[in-house]
């Protein structure tokens, strides 16, 4: 069951630049491209990278588009179907009427960490009062059947997180998700719910008031167009946004199967840090967490100190012996490009470095490893890197 929520649709965002930063017709092209059946986020980004933007994709000749790998005759016909603009115009009217912020993947306000994910949504819809450009973003997920153990952990954990002022991301579901949102509100932390449906409804219905409260210091994200119901497949899609938007995902409680384990797997595939709260071996809703820890898919977490250590939050610089680098080091083209960038940037996060040099995280990591072996780069906790 879903519920229409006029309050969520009429409450205006108050963040700076909440209106569309791009020209109206530009976001229309992104919506039109997103509406093309069979494209998907991966192929859409491939087309944009090849042509230079959504407008260029839809104005480009079929001959040129047809040369792109993975784009067949069916896709070409759909790209040239004029009805995609009618569909996009209808959605744009809905967005403007209800003061929703539509963020294309090229927007400054689009979550920077999510941009690194190959399957990130082409357009993300935002409602609420928050600015995602904060650097500290944590996702908290877990079972819908939360126990007192999980509730007590979250209560203490989020209280201890306050000094770092992070944004807390979750999925607005029953159990751990709603508790994470509620505790964040209680401690005046920004909290954002990622939905498995469109912004014209709340699911479950019982969380209407919680969603309403979140809009005051936080809000909602969705990639789904108006009228989209919370179908099962949409929850898996939603989970990839929860995993990709943050620097770390924490699984508080989970059985041996469930959406939170899927989120943890996706986060690991995005090269994000994954943590799991350990529990007693015979507790049903600690089975999944214990399994993640035992299989080295997640680091054990028992307090905020564990998070601080792994992510390098407030890390104390330890003076180490200077590393002697070779006087004459031969660098490949990409190695030199990355090293020169590090010299200018000084200390920089892996995600930011990858975005600035235009390479995937995996490619950037390989280059960093090569430079580290050559004694030219130093890695710090929290995926910070600097040239030596």
Buried (B, 14 or more C-beta within 10 A) or exposed (E): EBEEBEEBBEBEBEBEEBEBBBEEEBBBBBBBBBBBEEBBBEBBBBBBEBBEBBBBBBEBEEEEBEEBEEBEEEBBEBBEBEEBBEBBEBBBEBBBEBBBBBBBBBBEBBBBBBBBBEBBBBBBBBBBBBEBEEEBBBBBBBBBBBBEBBBEBBBEBBBBBEEBEBBBBBBBBBBBBBBBBBBBBEBEBBBBBBBBBBBBBBBBEEBBEBBBBBBEBBBBBBBBBBEBEBEEEBBEBBBBBBBBBBBBBBBBBBBEEBBBBBBBBBBBEBBBBBBBBBBEEEBBBBBBBBBBBEEEBBBBBEEBEBBBBBBBBEEEEEEEEEEEEEEEEEBEEBBBBBBEBBEEBEEBBBBBBBBBBEBEBEBBBBBBEBBBEBEBBBBEEBBBBBBB
